[in-house]
Amino acid sequence: MKKIIPIIFTSVFLYSCGSSTEHKEQNTPEVAPKITKVSTITVQPQLFEHFFQVQGAVDAEKNVLVVPEVGGLIKSLNVKEGQNIQKGQVIATFDSDVVASNIEELKDQLDVAKYMYEKQKALFDKGVGTELALKQAEGQYKTLQQTLHTLQTQKGKFILKAPFSGYVEEVFPVVGQMAAPSTPIIRLIDLSKLSVKADISESYLIKLNKNSLATLVFPALENLTIENLPIKRVGKFINPMNRTVGIEVRIPNPSSYLVPNLMSVVKIRDYADSSALVVPSSVILRDVEQKPYLFVLKDGKAKQQYITIGQISGDKTEVVEGLVPNEQVIDKGCRGIKDGEEVTVMN
């Protein structure tokens, strides 16, 4: 009897365990594998441009200090700072009383010389006077004429005129002040002909050609942008101190906000392909050997595809090998998948 009881207990225990295990198996549902959600982009040939950028500054083609050829007391100043003046307009006049006095005196002498010349010529025509006397009178008359012309030209230099139309930025002296020759009277700027000048590294020279275009950005003017401007000039001298060469980009129809020395960012296009295959830089991954690859969608699965990249511009990368038009490149979700993994597209 004592042997029968353990046997019965063991049988009941095993039956209970078996029933419990069977019950668990019956109540455990099958869990479907999780499928990664991704988005894709269709690769199509498009225009791709690459730019490099340098800092430059606005420069006026005509930005000069206007100076007189002769010195003297300033009698009048006919312009003010901030004024627009025209070519030939009188800027200032200088005391020319001494020259004016000399001119009046010379005119009297010229009248006498003219009279003597005409008399000698009349006598010579009648056969009375000599040729020598006529030549002397003629020489004296012409000499005084030339001297008068010289003095009148000199007097004209006591009137300072605008060499070109422009904007008066500064007026330096005041009326009554003595001005020596070559003393600056005003700063005159022609704001209708502006350009941006910058220095670029000599390594960029090989990338520039007649088709190179520049974009100008002015940060101080809320990033005012002027695009697709030809490069007017590329310098022919490399600065040995910093290994740079100067370039110049003309500004067409400059606005009143553009003034000399305003800072500009110069973005120069050094590469362009009208039918490039371009992808966001974020979809490009690298393996342990730093080889670039991306994932494309093939029959509902992610396929790892190695590529050769070209130029990079901003957040876009040119793919020169490894892609063909109309391929579906996996964009969002590309960093969490594996080659051959089944994915679902949620564009």
Secondary structure, 3 states (H helix, E strand, C coil): CCCHHHHHHHHHHHHHHHHHHHHHHHHCCCCCCCCEEECEEECCCEEEEEEEEEEEEEEECCEEEECCCCCEEEEEECCCCCCEECCCCEEEEECCHHHHHHHHHHHHHHHHHHHHHHHHHHHHHCCCCCHHHHHHHHHHHHHHHHHHHHHHHHHHCCEEECCCCEEEEEECCCCCCEECCCCCCEEEECCCCEEEEEEEEHHHHHHCCCCCEEEEEEHHHCCEEEEEEEEEEECCCCECCCCEEEEEEEECCCCCCCCCCCEEEEEEEEEEEEEEEEEEHHHCEECCCCCEEEEEEECCEEEEEECEEEEEECCEEEEEECCCCCCEEECCCHHHCCCCCEEEECC
